[in-house]
Amino acid sequence: MIDFRSDTVTRPTPAMRRAMAEAEVGDDFFGEDPTMNKLQERCAELTGHEAALFMPTGSMGNEVAINIHTMPGNEVIMEEDSHPNNYELSGMATFSGVLARAIPSEHGWITAEQIQSSMRPKAYYLPRPTLVVLENTHNMKGGTIYPQPEAERIIHWARSEKIPVHLDGARIFNAAVALDKPVKELTRNFDSVMFTFSKGLGAPVGSMLAGKSEFIEKARIARKRLGGGMRQTGILAAACLYALDHHVERLAEDHANAKKLASALANLDGVRVTPPETNIIIFELTQMPAPEFIKRLKEENILAVIISQSKARMVTHLDVSVRDVEYSIKAIQKIFQ
């Protein structure tokens, strides 16, 4: 079965499994796991921040950041289709007592002007926005890359308003590889950054939250409160360290495979697709309901995801080869004959 549902379906390689089995471990609750400490220090340097803290999931990383940056009753400014606004089970309302000020966009990135025009007059009876969240790359807009100049303009404006800016950078390595830039250039000016190891990087578990040392100390408390404190985490950290050493540059292969697949889809009658910037392809089906298309794909031993009755998503990753893409193209062409 060729699985295009998400890059979260990747499995640890044999070499990654060996690294996990041989990891030196300690009790991370007491800060004594040497492998985890090494990973956190490396990720702080990688993102250009003072400190970093391992999170079991990216959702927890986002929710911890939101919790620290806000107070109950505040608003959080974010793009309408962003992950925290749609796919974290209203976590910001549940855990932090805050609401989203969701701003629509075409490509997944909002502008400084949009944010400024959405600001309400300052009045005691109106909720106050105390955080901006940006997503890079943007999942539900097809892996689009946030233009860094626009992100910097938002950060500059937010600082003038004393509003922190958090980056949901679950797939920030995809953006960095596509732009041929160090991750640090895309992350260092944010007040906090979350990125994920268990998507394109191919580790089985884990995300990282980075920021100032004081922020990370607060994050450690919030993580524990949400049930995210763990013990011998070096086994997981070893997989993440292996991914950083061996799985970053190869993301370019996933991007190339996505472009190859999208190009073939674009040549079919009844399919509208935007050329992918990274590894996510979202396309519209004009002559066949998406559930029917997904069903027929499965009959060809291919898995994909329904976005709506007319849209589907396919994601390339570590476990999808060029040969898999070529087979899938032929199978999809057969479906549309």
Secondary structure, DSSP 8 states (H G I E B T S, - for coil): -EE-S-GGG----HHHHHHHHT-----GGGT--HHHHHHHHHHHHHHT-SEEEEES-HHHHHHHHHHHH--TT-EEEEETT-HHHHSSTTHHHHHH--EEEEE--SSS---HHHHHHH-----TTS--EEEEEEESSBGGGTSB---HHHHHHHHHHHHHTT--EEEE-TTHHHHHHHHT--HHHHHTTSSEEEEESSSTT--SS-EEEEE-HHHHHHHHHHHHHTT---S-THHHHHHHHHHHHHSSTTHHHHHHHHHHHHHHHHTSTTEEE---SSSEEEEEESSS-HHHHHHHHHHTTEE-EESSSSEEEEE--TT--HHHHHHHHHHHHHHT-
